[in-house]
Amino acid sequence: MSVVSKLERITVDEYLDGEERGDVRHEYVDGVIHAMVDASVRHNLVTGGLFSLLYRQLRGSSCYVFQSDMKVRVDQAFYYPDIVVTCGDLDPAARYLSDPVLIAEVLSPSTEAKDRLEKMVSYQSLPSLKEYLLVAQDKVLVEILRRIDTGWQIETCSYGDRLNLESVGVNVPVEAIYEDVMGQIA
């Protein structure tokens, strides 16, 4: 026998209120919430490496970098990117960002397809977004999707390359992201 369940939808305000009060983070897409999955130690170390690198480079500028706990709003969706950078004035009471210039997702087996498809398409619809990074955690590899006049181009950086983030004026060796995991990856 088959079972039919009704998919309950909630409003944006209900979602935001629930996130503020709850212990578990959720992403929200068109009224439906999805619990966030746990991240591995390696995922956290790679994310931390990228955050630390960006934080050091951007400190004192008009750009701000956030790690994992800051939501980004894209129309009727809210996502928690691994790293998000916004530039300009900030509202200290803001519960989400809607004008990032750079977003990075560290790829995990359980999230890679969503990062490469749903999130990529959603993020690229943001007029402010200049670069979207897909960062491998099992090898030294960063894919930069960069907005250009005619659409988007992709640049792949690996060991020995420099990571040139035009959106925020950062240019560093790509392996700097991976310092804490270099002995564990290919």
N, C-alpha and C positions, 0 to 999 in steps of 0.2 A: 504494500500500500504506500502511495506517495503522500508526503506531507507538504502542505503549502503554508509558508509563513509570510506574514506581512512585514515588509521592510519599513520600519519606523523612521521618519525623517524629523529632524529638529531644525529650529531656526538658527541663524548666525548668532543671535544674542544668547540663545540657550546654550549653544556650543561654547561661546566665550566665557559665559558664567560657569559652566561646568569645568572648563579647563582651569579657571582661576581657583576653584574650590577643590578640584580632584587631585589625587596622588598619581594617577596614570595619565600620561600625555596621549592625545588622540589627534590624528589628522582628520580634516573635514572636507568632504567633496560633495557638493550639491545636496546638502541635508543629511548625509550619511557620515557617521564617524567610524574611524578605523584606529584601533589601539596600536601604539608604536611597538615595534619589536625590540628586544634587547640587542645590544651591540657587544661584540667580542672585545677582548683586551687589545688585540691588534688594531681593530677598527678605532677604538678610543685613542690609542697612541698615535695613529696616523692623523686622526682629526685634531688631536692636541698639537701635533707637530705643525700642521698647517695653520691652526689658530695662533700659536705662539709666533710663528714666522710673520704672519700678517699683523698681529698686534704690535710687535716690535717695530715693523716698518711703518705702520700707520699712526702710531702713538704721536699725539700732538698735532695731527692733521685734522682736516674737517671730515675725515672718514672714520667710521666705527665698525668694528668687527664683533660678531656675536657667534657663539658656539652652541648649537643644539637646542637651546631652550627658547629661542626667539622665533615666533611664527612669521611666515610670509603669507600675505593674502594675495590671491590671484582670483579675481571675480568672486565666484561662490565656492572657493576652496581655500583652505588654510593648510600649509605644510610646515614642518619643522626641518629646515635644511641642516646639514651638519655644520656648515659655515655660511654666514651671510654677511655681506658688507654693504653699508649704505653711507652716503656722503651728504653733508649739509646739516641743516637744523634737525634736532631730535626733540620729540616730545617725551619727557621723562616718564610720563604716565601711560605711554602707548603700550598696547597689548600685542601689537603685531606691526610689521613693516609692510609697506606696499610699494616702495620705490628702491629696491636694492640695485646696486650696480654690478655686484658679483655674488654668485651663489656657488657653493661647492658641495657635492655629495660624495662621500666615501663609499665605494661599492662593496656590498655584502652579497653573498649568494641569495639571501632571502629578499633583498631589495633592488638588486641590479636592474631587473626588467622594468620595474616601476620608475626607477631613476632615469633610465634611458628612454622611456616612452612617455608615460603620463606626465611625470614631473618636467621632463625636458620640454615637451610641447607647452605645458602650462607656464613654466618660467619664461620661455621665449616670447610669450604674449605680453609680458611686462615691458612697456616702452623704456623704462629706466635701465633694464638689464643689459649690460655690455658683454659679460662673460659668464659662462656656466662651465664649471670644472667637474669632470668625472675622475675621481682619484681611486686607483686600484689600491688594495691593501695587501695583496699577496705578491706584488712585484712593483718595482719602481716604474710607474707609468701614470701619467696625467694627460687626459684629453681635455683640451680647451676648446669649447665652442664659443666663437667670438662673433658678435654682431658686426657686419660690414654693410656698406651701402646697398648691396644687392641681396642681402639675406644673412646667412650664417656660414662661417667657415670653421673647419676643425683643424687643430694643430695638436700633434701628439708629441709629448716630451717624455724621455726616459733617462736612464742613468747617464750622466755626463752633459746633459742638456741644461740650458737655463730656462727657468719658468718666467716668462715675460707676461705679467698681468697688466695690460695697458689701461684697464679701467681704473686702477688704483696706483699706477706708477711703481709697481714692485717688479724687480728683476733679480732672481736668486737661483742658485743651483737647485734643480728639482730634487736631488737627494736630501736636501735640507729638511724636507717634509718627513723623511723616513729615518732620521737619525736614531730614534729609539727602537726601531725594528730591523735595522740593516742586517743583523745576523740571522734573521728569521725568514727572509724573503729571497726570491730569486733575483 
